[in-house]
Amino acid sequence: MASISKEELQHYRAQLSEYPDAGAKKALDTVEKYNGDLNAAFAELSEQDGETQFRAVDLEELAIRCRETVCSQPAEDFLGLLNLVAGFLPPPISLAVPVTLYILKIGIRNYCQSPKPA
């Protein structure tokens, strides 16, 4: 289970204080609702906001789909990585938030060094 602490959540929320897309803040609210459980938050957000193609995938699978884009121009800070992931996924941005937090949680280096799917 991928999860973030309340302290991490507060840290990311502070970084989004001036972010122009309200969907990102909504996504953090959903993560908070599930006590930092990124998988549960992703499931709810994909059901509410996701295109049909994303409702059939889980958080890890969607993160894997973003790997080439993210690792070709890696950003290690939350906002930089969020913008990369959001650029890969179709709107709204809400799905990009748990994917970004998941990547940060496992570490960008680990994520980019993971084996390519078969």
C-alpha positions as CSV (number, residue, x, y, z in Angstrom):
1,M,0.0,0.0,0.0
2,A,1.4,3.4,-1.0
3,S,0.6,6.1,1.5
4,I,1.8,9.4,2.7
5,S,1.8,10.9,6.2
6,K,-0.2,13.8,7.4
7,E,3.1,15.8,7.6
8,E,3.9,15.0,3.9
9,L,0.3,15.9,2.9
10,Q,0.6,19.3,4.7
11,H,4.0,19.9,2.9
12,Y,2.4,19.2,-0.5
13,R,-0.7,21.2,0.2
14,A,1.6,24.2,1.1
15,Q,3.3,23.8,-2.3
16,L,-0.1,23.9,-4.1
17,S,-1.2,27.0,-2.2
18,E,-0.9,29.1,-5.4
19,Y,-1.3,26.4,-8.0
20,P,-3.8,27.5,-10.6
21,D,-5.7,24.3,-11.0
22,A,-8.2,23.6,-8.2
23,G,-8.4,19.9,-9.2
24,A,-5.0,19.4,-7.7
25,K,-6.2,20.7,-4.3
26,K,-9.3,18.5,-4.6
27,A,-7.1,15.5,-5.2
28,L,-5.1,16.3,-2.0
29,D,-8.4,16.5,-0.1
30,T,-9.3,13.0,-1.4
31,V,-5.9,11.7,-0.3
32,E,-6.5,13.2,3.1
33,K,-10.0,11.7,3.3
34,Y,-8.3,8.3,3.0
35,N,-5.6,9.1,5.6
36,G,-2.9,9.2,3.0
37,D,-3.7,6.0,1.2
38,L,-2.8,6.8,-2.4
39,N,-4.4,3.7,-3.9
40,A,-7.8,4.4,-2.3
41,A,-7.7,8.1,-3.3
42,F,-6.7,7.2,-6.9
43,A,-9.6,4.7,-7.1
44,E,-12.1,7.4,-6.0
45,L,-10.6,10.1,-8.3
46,S,-10.5,7.8,-11.3
47,E,-14.1,6.8,-10.8
48,Q,-15.1,10.5,-10.4
49,D,-12.8,12.2,-12.9
50,G,-11.1,9.6,-15.0
51,E,-11.7,8.8,-18.6
52,T,-13.0,5.4,-19.2
53,Q,-9.6,4.1,-20.2
54,F,-8.2,5.0,-16.7
55,R,-11.0,3.4,-14.7
56,A,-9.6,0.0,-15.5
57,V,-6.1,0.6,-14.3
58,D,-4.6,1.0,-10.8
59,L,-2.2,3.6,-9.5
60,E,0.9,1.6,-10.1
61,E,0.0,0.7,-13.7
62,L,-0.8,4.4,-14.5
63,A,2.6,5.4,-13.0
64,I,4.3,2.8,-15.2
65,R,2.6,4.3,-18.3
66,C,4.1,7.7,-17.4
67,R,7.6,6.3,-16.9
68,E,9.0,7.2,-20.3
69,T,7.8,10.8,-20.1
70,V,8.8,11.3,-16.5
71,C,12.2,9.7,-16.7
72,S,13.2,11.5,-20.0
73,Q,13.2,14.8,-18.1
74,P,13.1,13.9,-14.4
75,A,12.0,16.4,-11.9
76,E,12.5,15.6,-8.2
77,D,10.3,18.3,-6.8
78,F,6.6,17.9,-6.3
79,L,5.4,20.7,-8.6
80,G,7.9,19.9,-11.4
81,L,6.9,16.3,-11.4
82,L,3.2,17.1,-11.1
83,N,3.5,19.2,-14.3
84,L,5.3,16.4,-16.1
85,V,2.7,13.8,-15.1
86,A,-0.2,16.2,-15.8
87,G,1.2,16.8,-19.2
88,F,1.2,13.1,-20.0
89,L,-2.3,12.4,-18.7
90,P,-5.5,14.0,-20.2
91,P,-7.3,16.6,-18.0
92,P,-8.4,16.9,-15.3
93,I,-5.2,17.1,-13.2
94,S,-6.7,15.2,-10.2
95,L,-5.4,11.8,-11.4
96,A,-1.9,13.2,-11.8
97,V,-1.7,14.1,-8.1
98,P,-1.8,10.5,-6.6
99,V,0.5,9.3,-9.4
100,T,3.0,12.1,-8.7
101,L,2.9,11.4,-4.9
102,Y,3.3,7.6,-5.6
103,I,6.4,8.3,-7.7
104,L,7.9,10.6,-5.1
105,K,7.1,8.1,-2.4
106,I,9.1,5.3,-4.1
107,G,11.7,7.8,-5.2
108,I,12.3,9.1,-8.7
109,R,15.6,7.2,-9.0
110,N,14.0,3.9,-8.1
111,Y,11.1,4.6,-10.3
112,C,13.3,5.4,-13.3
113,Q,15.5,2.4,-12.7
114,S,12.6,-0.1,-12.4
115,P,12.5,-2.7,-15.2
116,K,10.4,-2.0,-18.2
117,P,7.2,-3.9,-18.4
118,A,7.3,-7.0,-20.7
